[in-house]
Amino acid sequence: VSDPHGDPIPSADGALRGHPERAIPMDSVSAGSRIRIVRVTDQGGDFLRFLRDSGLTLQKECRVVFNSREAGVVTAEIDGRQVTLGHPAARQLMVELLYTPRGSR
């Protein structure tokens, strides 16, 4: 169980539900990986509107098609269209890996 930004809500006894330790920043994901967005760490209104308008919403599954440390950008394919984020923005999206190509991270 989580709040609208993906932050875990503890149970009555204080235990966290789910597996927040599995989430990693989107900027660290290899190209070809399938991911699910599980948390947004930057909760500013403008950033959240950008994510919503781009289709990068909580629990959304997408595929990373490009990630360049040199260029500092990540491109994800969501519902048949591509969205490119700078690494600082991608670092604010915590994701779970659903599939990673062989030989990748």
C-alpha positions in Angstrom: 0.0 0.0 0.0 1.4 3.4 -0.9 0.4 7.1 -1.1 -0.3 8.9 -4.4 3.4 9.4 -4.9 4.4 5.8 -4.3 5.8 6.3 -0.8 5.0 3.2 1.3 2.4 3.5 4.0 3.2 1.4 7.0 0.7 -1.0 8.5 -0.7 -0.3 12.0 2.3 -2.1 13.6 4.7 0.1 11.6 5.9 -2.6 9.1 6.3 -1.5 5.5 4.4 -3.5 2.9 5.6 -4.4 -0.5 9.3 -4.3 -1.5 10.5 -0.7 -1.6 14.1 -2.0 -1.5 13.7 -3.4 -5.0 13.1 0.1 -6.5 16.0 1.7 -8.3 16.3 5.1 -10.0 15.3 5.1 -13.7 18.6 6.7 -14.8 20.4 3.5 -13.8 18.3 1.2 -16.0 19.9 -0.5 -19.1 18.4 0.0 -22.5 16.0 -2.8 -23.4 14.8 -3.3 -19.9 11.1 -3.3 -19.0 10.2 -1.4 -15.9 7.3 -0.4 -13.7 7.2 3.1 -12.1 6.6 2.6 -8.4 7.6 5.9 -6.7 8.2 9.6 -7.5 10.7 11.3 -5.2 10.2 14.9 -6.6 6.7 15.8 -5.6 6.6 19.3 -6.9 3.5 20.2 -8.8 5.2 21.1 -12.1 7.1 17.9 -12.2 4.1 15.8 -11.4 2.1 17.5 -14.1 4.9 16.8 -16.6 4.9 13.1 -15.6 1.2 12.8 -15.9 1.2 14.6 -19.3 4.0 12.3 -20.5 2.2 9.1 -19.4 4.9 8.4 -16.7 2.4 7.6 -13.9 2.6 5.3 -11.0 2.3 1.6 -11.8 2.8 2.3 -15.5 4.9 -0.3 -17.3 7.3 0.9 -20.0 10.5 0.0 -21.8 13.8 1.9 -21.7 14.9 2.2 -25.3 18.0 4.4 -24.7 20.1 5.4 -21.7 23.3 7.4 -22.2 25.5 8.5 -19.3 27.5 10.6 -21.8 24.4 12.5 -23.1 22.7 12.4 -19.7 19.3 11.2 -21.1 17.0 8.3 -20.8 14.3 7.5 -23.4 11.3 5.3 -22.5 8.6 3.9 -24.7 5.2 4.2 -23.2 2.0 3.2 -25.0 3.7 3.3 -28.3 5.4 6.7 -27.9 8.8 7.8 -26.7 9.5 10.2 -23.8 13.0 11.5 -23.2 14.1 12.6 -19.7 17.4 14.1 -18.5 19.1 12.0 -15.9 18.3 14.5 -13.1 14.5 14.0 -13.8 14.9 10.2 -14.4 16.7 9.9 -11.1 13.4 11.1 -9.4 11.5 8.1 -10.8 12.0 4.9 -8.8 11.2 1.8 -10.8 11.1 -2.0 -10.5 12.8 -4.1 -13.1 10.4 -6.5 -14.8 12.9 -7.6 -17.5 16.6 -6.9 -18.1 18.3 -8.1 -21.3 21.0 -10.7 -20.9 24.4 -9.1 -20.2 22.9 -6.0 -18.7 22.8 -4.9 -15.1 
